[in-house]
Amino acid sequence: MNQTPPLPAPAPRADRPPVPPRRRPRPPRDAPVIDMAVLETRLNESLDVLRDTYAPALGSGGGWYHELARPEPGTTATALGLLAFVEAGRPFEYFDEGLAFLAARQARSDDGLRDGGWATKTSLGMPVVEATGWIARFLARARCDLRDDAPDTGRAYRWLLRNQNPDGGWGSLRGCPSRVWLTCLALRALSQLNPYDPAVDRGVEWLTADRTAHRPGWGPTPASRPTVTHTAFALVTLAEARPELRTERLLDAYDWLLEHLDPDDDHTWIETYDVSPQPGGAGPGRVWRLALWHYGLPIALTALLRDPRGPHGPVVARAFRTLARGEFADPRWNRYPGSGRTSLWTLWWRLETLIALSRVPLAGHADILHWLPDATVVQRSHARERALADLLPHRRMIDPVGLALRHWAAFLLSLVCAASALGVAAGLWGWKDFWLSVILPIILTSVDESVKRRRTPRGPPPAPP
């Protein structure tokens, strides 16, 4: 495996010591905010780029290539482009054409290891997980299984099952060494197609095996050093495949990610490796090289939103600020380094994270989220120009009139007690009369009210048969 970082500072900081379990780094003094209006603008900009770069294919259908400036569509990029509109809940006028393009490129073969999958432009016509995993996930999310003009979802599902390695993971195809990223791609697709398939259990077991407190993160392979990108992608996958999973090792992984993530750093790099159809990659035959485009910051942000203990607000807000700032404000800036071309991969990861943030509960389209260390404050759009301190409740001075209105009965009883005590002191009546006429009724009334409050409230009456 060869990792070729295209940017000056691509490598994650894996040499820092892990934090103790459940102890989170101290948040910054400032608490950045998430402006939902800015988020909506960035989301619309990204979708507009996809609309502008859609290209028809030779023959039928159309779609995108991962280098958006190129006119010839590719299968994986087309599935991602259509998936973006599905996840955002927006219509796309060429949706049917994209489905037709994917259906035409689905492999048909008597070989069960090939039938139903999709190839990439660099896999020499051989269906691989790098394409089939994404396309199968799109088909499941778009609910295209009942459409006659859509690819055959059942055949894609069976391709993923047949190409799972005996160890439970996935390589590019059956027999290739299992890799973390490819196993996550297959699991994310299967968790949408059939989360109860035993193959999902075996994949999750392979992904979570050999996790220790000293090595809680994931790298490209089980023996590799952990990276921010692979750890985040594994956590996103586990949150989808097994949302009820909450083990000590899983929480350790979230802590590791939070410790090693720099929310102010744009972490972009390419993972490359050789693929051979022969088991173990040995023996004569075709060998090709595949490349995976990694954009670690938005993947890590999506993972932190899935933390079972709740997202770490300040880090999430700072990461969003990085994605929405200056050079990233226009999606056309997201390019391959030195090529001058827009990358659909960079656009997609950013889009997926923006969509996940837009689904934060209680937040409207133009509201502002203030992420505090232990609380989240939603500032409504009609009050966005006001300072946060003006919106928070303040301790007010004692209001004598309001206090008297709320506790008039207690004040009246106190006045009666005081007047009776003065009558005893003046010799108008004795202490016996005082206790019987005033104090004893007050005590009995207090006891009765206390008993009433301790009674179990009755439930609603049963519904009529």
Sequence and secondary structure as in RCSB ss.txt:
>XXXX:A:sequence
MNQTPPLPAPAPRADRPPVPPRRRPRPPRDAPVIDMAVLETRLNESLDVLRDTYAPALGSGGGWYHELARPEPGT
TATALGLLAFVEAGRPFEYFDEGLAFLAARQARSDDGLRDGGWATKTSLGMPVVEATGWIARFLARARCDLRDDA
PDTGRAYRWLLRNQNPDGGWGSLRGCPSRVWLTCLALRALSQLNPYDPAVDRGVEWLTADRTAHRPGWGPTPASR
PTVTHTAFALVTLAEARPELRTERLLDAYDWLLEHLDPDDDHTWIETYDVSPQPGGAGPGRVWRLALWHYGLPIA
LTALLRDPRGPHGPVVARAFRTLARGEFADPRWNRYPGSGRTSLWTLWWRLETLIALSRVPLAGHADILHWLPDA
TVVQRSHARERALADLLPHRRMIDPVGLALRHWAAFLLSLVCAASALGVAAGLWGWKDFWLSVILPIILTSVDES
VKRRRTPRGPPPAPP
>XXXX:A:secstr
 EEE  SSS S  TTS    TT      SS  EEEHHHHHHHHHHHHHHHHHH EE SSS EEB SBTTSSS BH
HHHHHHHHHHHHHT   TTHHHHHHHHHHHS   SSTTTTT    TTTTT   HHHHHHHHHHHHHTT TT TTS
  HHHHHHHHHHT  TTS   SSTTS   HHHHHHHHHHHHHH TTSHHHHHHHHHHHTT BTTB S  SSTTS 
  HHHHHHHHHHHHHH TT   HHHHHHHHHHHHH  TTS  EEEEEEEE SSGGG SSS  EEEEEEEEHHHHH
HHHHTT TT   HHHHHHHHHHHHSGGGSSGGG B TTT  BBHHHHHHHHHHHHHHHT TT  TT EEEE SS 
EEEE GGGTTS HHHHS       HHHHHHHTHHHHHHHHHHHHHHHHHHTTSS HHHHIIIIIHHHHHHHHHHH
HHHHS          
